[in-house]
Amino acid sequence: MDLKKYSISELLNKAKIISIFGAGSGGATLLKRLKMLGYNPSIFWDSSRGKWWENINGSICLPKMLLKRSPKKGHIICIASSWAKDIARELKKSKHDNYIDLTYWSDNLKNNFDSKKLNALPTAKINKACSLLEDGLSRKILRASIRYRLSADPLKIMQSKEPQYFHPAVHAEPKDIIFDIGAWTGDSAIEFFSRMHNTGKIYSFEPDPDNYSLLKKTISKGKLKNYILPINKAIARKNTTIFINKDASDIYGNETFVNNRSGSKIRAISIDSFVKNRNIIPTMIKMDIEGAEYEALQGAKNTIKEYSPKLQISIYHRIEDLWRIPVWIKSINPDYRLFIRHHSQSLVDTVLYATI
């Protein structure tokens, strides 16, 4: 699909038949969202036998084998699954080319498919970001990530082989002092801890009250509580108060975003102020905070410049982060070597890795 020519809404408006591939929780949430927007998909497709013929909020789920018999002209298939790339391959085999990946078409992420932004891509800035990356693979992944947004086609994605947050040159090591920013329920912290051999410390920042409660529960057992320290604060450009909300259109239910008007009132601090006030110098910063990464990095300028911690920064929430975050980091600390890796079959989990 050409999202520079047609917006996702225009593509859906032109379709005579709309169906969804992926009958799990993501598909059910996408169905609800599409119905709210006035669309009425009547069919689901799925690879799992256990889902076949199930009624999902009024729509029937059919076996994927029947795809070959389904109409192709005027039929658009919306992918809603973390296995988006595999599904796209299945659709190609069934001679279905009219598909779009809406797995993460939530309020907080749909800016990635904004036709106005896609028609005004800053070629010079993208080229500059590519020139600053350390290896050819990083450059290919960056450009592939942009091609994916131009088409919503998961086959354009270049998925990395290494696990997320464990790039060979940028990963948790013994004696590290880690700032885990956007700790969620502690999943990344536990993975980091497993590589640190009962040394170092992990400061886990999680502003969402529900996630923070689960984080505390996760690390309350055994040795974890001695090495992972939960902090119920957001990270921002400066010390302030913010409001956060759950993204009601988030397919997987774990996105929280900043709202300046209403929601849960949360205290936010900058990394630089935390480092200065607590006299704690990080050796690694991991950051995944639902599109607030660029702003938060502004509040870490002195730390990045003076101490050169390893960096693992999510750059997928906003399309412009793909190029502006690498350029900004390199401008603050030219000694950094920058790498980009993508760790999923869909939009999410593109990470910028930096080390000196």
N, C-alpha and C positions, 0 to 999 in steps of 0.2 A: 504494500500500500504506500502511496505517496502522501505523507502527512504535510508536505509543504504545499501541495495542491489542494488537498481536502482535509478538513479537521476530522477528528474522530466522530463528532456529532453529525457532520455532513455525510460521512461514510455510512453511519447507521441510518440516517434519514433516507439514503438512496436504496438501502437494502429492502428486498421483498421478503426475505426470510432471515431472521437472526437466531442463531443457536449458540450454545455455550459448550466448550469442551473443558471438562473438569467438574465433576459432580460432588466435590468435597465442600468444605466450609467456604473456600474461596469462590467457588461457583455459585453457591447459595447467596453469598453476600453480593456478588456481581449482579445476579438476577434481581435482587431487591433494589440495587442502585439503578439498574436499567429501567425497571418498572417505575421508579420515582421520577425518572426523566422522560417517561411516556413511551418507552419501548416495551415490547411484550414477547420476549423469547419463549417459544413453546417447546423447545427441544434441548435436552442435554445429551452430550456424548461422554463416554468414559471407557477407559481400558479395563477397569476393575469389574469382574463378573458380579461381585456383590452389589454393585450400583445399578446394574441393568434392570430396566423396567420399573425402577423406583420413581415414585411421584415426589418431585421436589417443588413444593409450593405451587403446585398446579402445572408444572412442566415435567414431561416424561423423560427418563434417561434411557437412551438407546445404546446398544453395543457399537463399539467403534467399527466393527466389520461392516455395518450397514452404511457407513459413510460413502462407499463407492456407489451406492444406489441413490444417494440423496442429491437433490438438485444443486447445480453449481452456479448457474446464472442467477444473479441477484441474491445469492445466498452468502451472508458474511458470518464467519465462525469466530466467536470471541473466546480466546484462550484465557482460562482462569486456573492456573496451576503452577506450583513451583517447578514442575517438570515441563515448562513451556517449550523448551527447545526440542525435547523428545516428541512432544505433541505436534509441533510444526513439521517435523520429519514425517510423522504419520499422516498428516494432512496432505503433504506433498505426494506421498505414495498413493493416496486416494484421489489424486488429481484435483485437490481443492487448493487453490492459490489465494482465495479471498478470505484471509484470516488476519486478525489483529490480536496482539497480546495485551489484554487488559487485566492481567494478574494483579498489578499494583496501580490501578487507575483510581487511586484514592485522592481525596482533596489535597493531601499534603504532597502528592507526587505527580499529579497530572500535569503540572507545569512542564514536565519533561517532554510532553507531546503537544505543547502549545504551538499552533501553526504560525503565529506572529513571531515567536522566538526562533522557530525553525527556518523561517524565511529571512531572518536577519542574523544568521550565525556569523560571528566575527572571525573571519578566516585568518586574519593576521594574528589575533590573540591565540587561536587554536594552534597555528603553526609555531608560535613562540613557545607555547607550553610543550609541544612535541619536541622542540629543539633542546629543552631543558631536561628531558627524561634521559635516564642513564642507558637504557637498552632498547633495541628494536622492538622487542615484544611489548614493552610499555607503550610505545608509539602506536603499534598496531591495535592494541586494546583500546586506547583512547579514541582512535578514529572509528573502530568498530562500534564503540559505545554510542558515538554520534550517529552512525549509520542505522543502528537499531532504533534510535529515537526518531529518525526520519521516516521509518517504515513500520514501526511496532512489530517487526519480524524477528523473533528470537534466533533465527538461523544466522543473523548478522552478528550475534554476540560471540566474543572469544572468551570462553570460560577457562580459568586458570586451573592448573593441576594441584598446586599446593593448597593446604587448608587455609581458610581465612584467618588472618592475623599471624600467620606463621611463614612469612616470606623468608627464604634462606638467609637474607642479609638483615632482616628487621623482625625480630621476634623476642619473646620473653626469655630471659636467661637468669641463672642464679645470681642473687644479690641485687637484682633490679629493684628500683623504686618506681612503681607503675601508677600512673593516673588513668584509671578506667572510667572514662567520661561517657555517660550513657550506659550505665552498668546493667540496666534492665533488671533481671532477677539473679544475676551472678554467673551466667553461663560462660562468658569470656573470662571472668576472673578465675573460675575454677580451672579452665584450660591453661591460663597463664601459670597458675600455681603449680600445676602438674609438671611444669618444666623448670621450676625454680628451686627444687630440692630443699624445701623447708628453709629458705633464706629470703631476704628482702621483704618488701611490703607492697601491698596493692591498696590504693585508696580508690574506693568505688563510689563514684558520684551518680546518684539517681534521684531526680526531683519528683517523679510521680509517686504520690503517697502509696498507691496500691502496689506498684512495682517495688518500692522501697521496703514495704513489709515483707514481700516475698524474698527480696534480697537478704534481709536480716535472717529470715528463716533458713535460707540456703546455706549461709556461712556460720550458722550457730553450732554446727556439729564438728566434733573432732578438732583437728589442728587448724582448720580454716579460720576460725575466729581469732587466732593469734597472728594471722598474716594478712587477712583481708578486712579492711576497715570501712564500713559503710558511712556515707555522708549524704544526708538528705538535702542537697542543694543543687541548683542548676549552675552551669558554667556559662558565662556571658562575657561581653566586651568589658563591662565594668560592674562593680558591686551595685545591685539594684533589687527591685522587687518585680517579679513577672507573674503572669497568669498562664497556666497551662490547661489544655483540654485534651481529652481523648479524641482521636479522629474517628468520627462515627462511620465514615466510609472506608476505613482501613480494612482490607480483606482479612488480614490475619490478626487484627485486634491488639497489636502491640505498639502502635504509633501514638506518640504524644507530641503536640505542637504548641508553640507559644501563641498566646492570644493576649493582646494588650488591654483588653476590656473586661473579660470575665473568665471564670474558671477557678481552679485551685490556686490560691495565692502562695507563691514560692519565693524564697530568698535565693537570689543569684549572686555569684561571686566571680571574679576573674581569676584565671590561673596565676597571673603575676602577683595578685594580692595574697592568694593562698600561699604561694611559695615564700613571699616576703614575711607574712605574719606568722607562719608556722615553721619557717626555716627548714622546709622540706624541698629538696631538689630532685625532680623526677629524672630518671634515666630513660623512661619511655612514656609516651602519651598515646593512648588509644581513644578515639573520639567518634561516636556515632550518635548524633543528637538531632535527628530528624530535620535537617536543613539549616540548623543554627551553627554549623561548623565554622563557616567563614567569619561570622561575628565573634564567636568564641575565640578563634585564633588571634583576633586583634587584641584580645585581652591576655594573650600569652606571648606577646611580641618580645618582651625583655627576656623571658625564660628561654624562648627559642634562640634568641640572638646570643645570650650569654652562656647557656649550658648545653645547647645542641642535643636535646633528648631525642632518642629514636621516636619517630612519629608514625602512627597508623590512623589515617584520617579518611572517613567515609566521604565520598565525593559524588554520590549518585542522587541525592535528594533534589538538587537543583541543577539543571543542565549546565548553567554557567560555572558551577563548581568544578566541572571537569577540567577547565583551563585556568580559572582565576585562582584557585587554591594552589596549584603547583607554582604558578608564576609568583604569587605573593610570598610563599615560603622561601623560594630561591632568592627573592629580593631582600628578605630579612637575614638570611644566612646562606651566602653563596657556597659554603662548604658542603652543603647537603647533596647527597646523591639521591635522586628521585626515581621511584618505580611505581607503576600502576598494575594492579591485578584485579580481575573480576571473578567473583566466587559464587555465581549462581547462573541458572538458566534463564533468568528474566532480568528485570530492571535493576534489582537491588544488589548490594554488596560489592560495589566497586570501591577499592581502597587505594589511597595514595600512601606509599611507604617511603619514609625518608630516614637517612642515616648519614653520618659523616664518614 
